[in-house]
């Protein structure tokens, strides 16, 4: 069975200065009070125009982002690929609302696809539909497109056109493309558009990947239905399997609006469904391509073990593991060292524009039980190993 305890392999690509910075950041993230104070202070300083972007870029940005532009990410891409870890370039600018911004973001996503073309160190591209769409239109269309008036229908058609342009570029470049999952109250719209794109571009192999969040109690059934649908249509179903990122927001909204909480009752139920989904997908490998996006050691080991049990070659390009840049290097690099297909999300964008992303990473590391402690213990173990 694979071990994630080898810190020499996990941090081979890190300098001593990198380890010191990571140790400092994860130590801060171990304290919810410090994270809250840090977020408030950073927002205040940025709002009043204090020149703190250089400090942010040298610390938390450097830990979790590849650069401000695609080209600035090149050293990160090359460094990771030397250790057989691929890159998924993720343009992490959020909160844009104008047609011009949506168009600019669409073109930037296509630029990441062009960067990935014929580049084995960049095995996937990715985007969020909310980066190129009005949230209100996605929300209103969630039950049915027929709920839209003529003006809204025109806006919706433009959203589909942008998505299609991105998927067409991915298909022409033969770069598999993840469409990220988002909140439940727009996810049905995203699923519908995603399946529409699969019908066009997934006939020969999986190019378009939907993202399935297993912290929702209805997603195992959804996944099984989706694979059955794709198989009946003679399509290859691409899926990125994650636990999810909107739990608190989802629970609060369900309580506020009085509908059934979409979230699993507890972590154990989520973990059970995640591993059941992995088993189901590997059993249907002839019709699917899977990226297991997880920072969970047990699920990573479970999938590695499952491939061996089912006789699936660990180098089969239909199966990937993925983590985020700056987190869980002990999983990513030990898996890659053992010969599995591994990639890391590499967010990028102007420092000020990716602050919401960085705040989420800080919150996630603070709230996920054991995550920060595990990162810190491994970093300190490697520092000690190097000292000795």
C-alpha positions as CSV (number, residue, x, y, z in Angstrom):
1,X,0.0,0.0,0.0
2,X,1.2,3.5,-0.8
3,X,2.6,5.6,2.0
4,X,2.4,9.4,2.3
5,X,4.9,9.8,5.0
6,X,8.1,10.2,3.0
7,X,8.9,13.9,3.5
8,X,12.1,13.8,1.4
9,X,10.0,12.9,-1.7
10,X,7.1,15.2,-0.7
11,X,9.3,18.4,-0.4
12,X,12.1,17.6,-2.8
13,X,11.1,20.6,-4.9
14,X,11.0,23.0,-1.9
15,X,14.0,25.1,-0.8
16,X,14.6,25.7,2.9
17,X,13.1,29.2,2.4
18,X,10.0,27.7,0.9
19,X,9.7,25.4,3.9
20,X,10.1,28.3,6.4
21,X,7.4,30.3,4.6
22,X,5.0,27.3,4.6
23,X,5.7,26.6,8.2
24,X,4.9,30.3,9.1
25,X,1.7,30.3,7.0
26,X,0.3,27.0,8.3
27,X,1.1,28.1,11.9
28,X,-1.0,31.2,11.3
29,X,-3.8,29.1,9.8
30,X,-3.8,26.8,12.8
31,X,-5.4,29.8,14.7
32,X,-8.9,30.8,13.5
33,X,-8.5,34.1,15.4
34,X,-5.4,35.0,13.5
35,X,-6.9,34.1,10.2
36,X,-10.0,36.2,10.9
37,X,-7.8,39.2,12.0
38,X,-5.5,38.7,9.0
39,X,-8.4,38.7,6.5
40,X,-9.9,41.8,8.1
41,X,-6.6,43.7,8.2
42,X,-5.7,42.7,4.6
43,X,-9.2,43.8,3.2
44,X,-8.9,47.1,5.1
45,X,-5.4,47.9,3.9
46,X,-6.3,47.1,0.3
47,X,-9.5,49.2,0.5
48,X,-7.6,52.3,1.7
49,X,-5.0,51.8,-1.0
50,X,-2.0,50.8,1.2
51,X,0.8,49.1,-1.0
52,X,0.7,45.7,0.6
53,X,0.4,43.6,-2.6
54,X,4.1,42.9,-2.6
55,X,3.9,41.5,0.9
56,X,0.9,39.3,-0.1
57,X,2.7,38.1,-3.3
58,X,5.8,37.1,-1.3
59,X,3.8,35.1,1.3
60,X,0.3,33.5,0.9
61,X,0.2,34.2,-2.9
62,X,3.5,32.5,-3.4
63,X,2.3,29.5,-1.4
64,X,-1.0,29.0,-3.2
65,X,-0.7,30.6,-6.6
66,X,1.6,30.2,-9.6
67,X,1.9,33.8,-10.7
68,X,-0.1,36.8,-11.9
69,X,-0.1,35.6,-15.6
70,X,0.2,32.3,-17.5
71,X,3.8,33.1,-18.3
72,X,4.6,33.8,-14.6
73,X,3.4,30.3,-13.8
74,X,6.1,28.7,-16.1
75,X,8.7,28.1,-13.4
76,X,6.1,26.4,-11.2
77,X,4.9,24.2,-14.2
78,X,8.5,23.2,-15.0
79,X,9.4,22.5,-11.3
80,X,6.4,20.3,-10.8
81,X,6.8,18.4,-14.0
82,X,10.5,17.6,-13.2
83,X,8.8,15.5,-10.4
84,X,6.1,14.1,-12.7
85,X,3.4,16.3,-11.2
86,X,1.2,18.0,-13.9
87,X,-0.3,21.5,-13.8
88,X,-4.0,22.5,-14.1
89,X,-3.9,26.3,-14.8
90,X,-6.8,27.9,-13.0
91,X,-7.6,31.6,-13.7
92,X,-8.9,32.5,-10.3
93,X,-10.3,36.0,-10.8
94,X,-13.8,36.2,-9.4
95,X,-16.7,38.6,-9.0
96,X,-16.8,40.0,-12.6
97,X,-20.2,41.1,-13.9
98,X,-20.0,42.9,-17.3
99,X,-20.2,41.4,-20.7
100,X,-16.7,42.7,-21.4
101,X,-15.3,40.9,-18.4
102,X,-17.0,37.7,-19.3
103,X,-15.5,37.9,-22.8
104,X,-12.0,38.7,-21.4
105,X,-12.3,35.7,-19.0
106,X,-13.5,33.4,-21.9
107,X,-10.4,34.4,-23.9
108,X,-8.1,33.9,-20.9
109,X,-9.5,30.3,-20.3
110,X,-8.9,29.6,-24.0
111,X,-5.3,30.9,-23.6
112,X,-4.8,28.3,-20.8
113,X,-6.0,25.6,-23.2
114,X,-3.5,26.9,-25.9
115,X,-0.7,26.7,-23.3
116,X,-1.7,23.1,-22.5
117,X,-1.8,22.0,-26.1
118,X,0.9,19.4,-26.8
119,X,2.3,20.1,-23.3
120,X,2.4,16.8,-21.3
121,X,3.1,18.9,-18.1
122,X,-0.3,20.5,-18.4
123,X,-2.8,17.5,-18.7
124,X,-6.0,19.5,-18.1
125,X,-7.7,22.9,-18.3
126,X,-10.4,24.2,-16.0
127,X,-13.0,27.0,-15.6
128,X,-16.0,28.0,-13.5
129,X,-19.2,28.9,-15.4
130,X,-19.8,31.8,-12.9
131,X,-16.6,33.4,-14.3
132,X,-18.3,33.9,-17.7
133,X,-22.0,34.2,-16.7
134,X,-24.5,36.2,-14.7
135,X,-25.2,34.3,-11.6
136,X,-28.9,35.4,-11.6
137,X,-29.5,33.9,-15.0
138,X,-27.9,30.6,-13.9
139,X,-30.1,30.6,-10.8
140,X,-33.3,31.4,-12.6
141,X,-32.6,28.7,-15.2
142,X,-31.8,26.1,-12.5
143,X,-35.3,24.5,-12.6
144,X,-35.9,25.0,-16.3
145,X,-34.9,27.2,-19.1
146,X,-38.6,27.9,-19.8
147,X,-38.6,30.1,-16.6
148,X,-36.5,32.7,-18.5
149,X,-38.1,35.7,-20.3
150,X,-36.9,36.7,-23.8
151,X,-34.1,39.0,-22.5
152,X,-32.9,36.4,-20.0
153,X,-33.1,33.7,-22.7
154,X,-30.8,35.8,-24.9
155,X,-28.3,36.2,-22.0
156,X,-28.5,32.4,-21.3
157,X,-27.8,31.6,-25.0
158,X,-24.7,33.8,-24.7
159,X,-23.5,31.9,-21.7
160,X,-23.9,28.6,-23.6
161,X,-22.1,30.1,-26.6
162,X,-19.1,31.1,-24.4
163,X,-19.0,27.6,-22.8
164,X,-19.2,26.1,-26.3
165,X,-16.3,28.2,-27.5
166,X,-14.2,27.1,-24.6
167,X,-15.1,23.4,-25.1
168,X,-14.5,23.6,-28.8
169,X,-11.0,25.0,-28.2
170,X,-10.4,22.1,-25.8
171,X,-11.6,19.6,-28.3
172,X,-9.5,21.0,-31.1
173,X,-6.4,21.1,-28.9
174,X,-7.3,17.6,-27.4
175,X,-7.0,19.1,-23.9
176,X,-9.4,17.5,-21.3
177,X,-11.4,20.3,-19.6
178,X,-13.0,20.5,-16.2
179,X,-16.1,22.4,-15.6
180,X,-16.1,23.2,-11.9
181,X,-19.1,22.5,-9.6
182,X,-20.7,25.4,-7.7
183,X,-23.7,26.1,-5.4
184,X,-26.8,23.7,-5.5
185,X,-29.1,26.5,-6.6
186,X,-27.1,26.9,-9.9
187,X,-25.7,23.4,-10.2
188,X,-28.6,21.9,-12.2
189,X,-28.0,24.6,-14.9
190,X,-24.3,23.8,-14.9
191,X,-25.0,20.0,-15.2
192,X,-27.4,20.6,-18.1
193,X,-24.9,22.7,-20.0
194,X,-22.1,20.3,-19.2
195,X,-24.0,17.3,-20.6
196,X,-25.0,19.3,-23.6
197,X,-21.2,19.9,-24.3
198,X,-20.5,16.2,-23.7
199,X,-23.0,15.3,-26.4
200,X,-20.9,17.3,-28.9
201,X,-17.3,16.7,-27.7
202,X,-17.1,13.4,-25.8
203,X,-17.8,10.9,-28.7
204,X,-14.3,9.7,-29.1
205,X,-13.0,10.2,-25.6
206,X,-13.7,12.3,-22.5
207,X,-12.8,16.0,-23.3
208,X,-15.5,17.7,-21.2
209,X,-15.5,16.7,-17.5
210,X,-18.3,17.5,-15.0
211,X,-17.4,18.0,-11.4
212,X,-19.4,16.0,-8.8
213,X,-19.4,17.1,-5.1
214,X,-19.8,14.1,-2.9
215,X,-20.6,16.2,0.3
216,X,-24.1,16.3,-1.3
217,X,-26.2,13.3,-0.3
218,X,-27.8,13.0,-3.7
219,X,-24.6,12.9,-5.8
220,X,-23.8,9.2,-5.9
221,X,-27.2,8.5,-7.5
222,X,-26.7,11.5,-9.9
223,X,-23.3,10.1,-10.9
224,X,-24.7,6.6,-11.5
225,X,-27.5,8.1,-13.6
226,X,-25.1,10.3,-15.5
227,X,-22.7,7.4,-16.4
228,X,-25.8,5.3,-17.5
229,X,-27.0,8.3,-19.7
230,X,-23.5,8.7,-21.3
231,X,-23.1,5.0,-21.9
232,X,-26.6,4.8,-23.6
233,X,-25.6,7.8,-25.8
234,X,-22.3,6.1,-26.6
235,X,-20.4,9.0,-25.0
236,X,-17.3,9.0,-22.7
237,X,-18.2,10.5,-19.3
238,X,-15.5,12.7,-17.8
239,X,-15.8,13.3,-14.1
240,X,-13.8,15.2,-11.5
241,X,-14.8,13.8,-8.1
242,X,-14.5,16.1,-5.1
243,X,-15.9,16.4,-1.7
244,X,-17.0,20.0,-2.1
245,X,-16.5,23.7,-1.1
246,X,-19.7,25.3,-0.1
247,X,-20.9,23.4,2.9
248,X,-21.5,26.3,5.3
249,X,-23.2,28.4,2.7
250,X,-25.4,25.5,1.6
251,X,-26.5,24.6,5.2
252,X,-27.3,28.2,6.0
253,X,-29.4,28.8,2.9
254,X,-31.3,25.5,3.4
255,X,-32.2,26.5,7.0
256,X,-33.1,30.1,6.0
257,X,-35.3,29.0,3.1
258,X,-36.8,25.9,4.8
259,X,-35.8,23.2,2.3
260,X,-34.0,19.9,2.8
261,X,-30.3,20.3,3.6
262,X,-28.4,19.0,0.5
263,X,-25.3,18.2,2.6
264,X,-24.4,14.8,3.9
265,X,-25.4,14.2,7.6
266,X,-21.7,13.8,8.7
267,X,-18.2,13.3,7.4
268,X,-18.4,9.6,7.6
269,X,-21.3,9.5,5.2
270,X,-19.4,11.8,2.8
271,X,-16.3,9.6,2.9
272,X,-18.4,6.5,2.3
273,X,-20.1,8.0,-0.8
274,X,-16.8,9.3,-2.1
275,X,-15.1,5.9,-2.0
276,X,-18.3,4.2,-3.3
277,X,-18.2,6.6,-6.2
278,X,-14.5,5.7,-6.9
279,X,-15.4,2.0,-6.9
280,X,-18.3,2.6,-9.3
281,X,-16.2,4.7,-11.7
282,X,-13.3,2.2,-11.8
283,X,-15.8,-0.6,-12.5
284,X,-17.0,1.5,-15.5
285,X,-13.5,2.5,-16.7
286,X,-14.4,1.6,-20.3
287,X,-16.9,4.4,-20.5
288,X,-15.4,7.1,-18.2
289,X,-12.3,9.2,-17.3
290,X,-11.8,10.1,-13.7
291,X,-9.9,12.8,-11.8
292,X,-10.0,12.2,-8.1
293,X,-9.6,15.6,-6.6
294,X,-8.9,15.0,-2.9
295,X,-6.7,16.0,0.0
296,X,-7.9,12.9,1.9
297,X,-5.1,10.4,2.4
298,X,-7.5,7.5,3.0
299,X,-9.4,8.1,-0.3
300,X,-6.1,8.5,-2.2
301,X,-4.8,5.2,-0.8
302,X,-8.2,3.6,-1.4
303,X,-8.1,4.5,-5.1
304,X,-4.4,3.4,-5.5
305,X,-5.3,0.1,-3.9
306,X,-8.5,-0.2,-6.0
307,X,-6.6,0.2,-9.3
308,X,-4.3,-2.7,-8.2
309,X,-7.2,-4.9,-7.2
310,X,-9.1,-4.3,-10.4
311,X,-6.0,-4.8,-12.6
312,X,-6.0,-1.2,-13.9
313,X,-2.6,0.1,-14.9
314,X,-1.6,3.0,-12.6
315,X,-0.3,4.9,-15.7
316,X,-3.7,4.7,-17.4
317,X,-4.4,8.3,-18.5
318,X,-8.1,7.9,-17.8
319,X,-7.4,8.1,-14.1
320,X,-5.7,11.0,-12.4
321,X,-5.3,12.2,-8.8
322,X,-5.3,16.0,-8.1
323,X,-4.6,18.4,-5.3
324,X,-4.3,22.2,-4.9
325,X,-0.9,24.0,-5.2
326,X,0.6,24.6,-1.8
327,X,-1.4,21.9,0.0
328,X,-1.0,18.1,0.4
329,X,2.4,17.8,-1.3
330,X,2.9,14.6,0.7
331,X,0.0,13.1,-1.3
332,X,0.8,14.5,-4.7
333,X,4.5,13.9,-4.8
334,X,4.5,10.4,-3.2
335,X,1.8,9.3,-5.6
336,X,3.8,10.7,-8.6
337,X,7.0,9.1,-7.3
338,X,5.1,5.7,-7.2
339,X,4.1,6.2,-10.9
340,X,0.5,7.4,-10.6
341,X,-0.9,10.2,-12.8
342,X,-1.0,13.4,-10.6
343,X,-1.7,17.0,-11.3
344,X,-2.1,20.1,-9.1
345,X,-4.4,23.1,-9.6
346,X,-2.3,26.1,-10.1
347,X,-4.4,29.2,-9.5
348,X,-3.2,32.5,-11.1
349,X,-4.3,36.1,-11.7
350,X,-3.5,39.6,-10.4
351,X,-2.8,39.6,-6.7
352,X,-5.7,41.9,-5.8
353,X,-8.1,39.8,-7.9
354,X,-7.3,36.5,-6.4
355,X,-7.7,37.6,-2.7
356,X,-11.1,35.9,-2.4
357,X,-9.5,32.6,-3.5
358,X,-6.6,33.1,-1.0
359,X,-9.1,33.8,1.8
360,X,-10.9,30.6,1.0
361,X,-7.7,28.6,1.2
362,X,-6.9,30.2,4.6
363,X,-10.5,29.4,5.8
364,X,-10.3,25.8,4.5
365,X,-7.0,25.1,6.2
366,X,-8.4,26.5,9.4
367,X,-11.7,24.6,9.4
368,X,-10.8,21.2,8.0
369,X,-10.1,19.1,11.0
370,X,-6.5,17.8,11.1
371,X,-5.5,19.4,7.8
372,X,-3.3,22.2,9.1
373,X,-1.8,20.0,11.9
374,X,-0.8,17.3,9.3
375,X,0.8,19.9,7.0
376,X,2.7,21.4,9.9
377,X,4.0,18.1,11.3
378,X,5.3,17.0,7.8
379,X,6.9,20.4,7.1
380,X,8.6,20.3,10.6
381,X,9.6,16.7,10.1
382,X,11.3,17.6,6.8
383,X,13.1,20.6,8.3
384,X,14.4,18.4,11.0
385,X,15.5,15.7,8.5
386,X,17.4,18.3,6.5
387,X,19.1,19.7,9.6
388,X,20.3,16.2,10.6
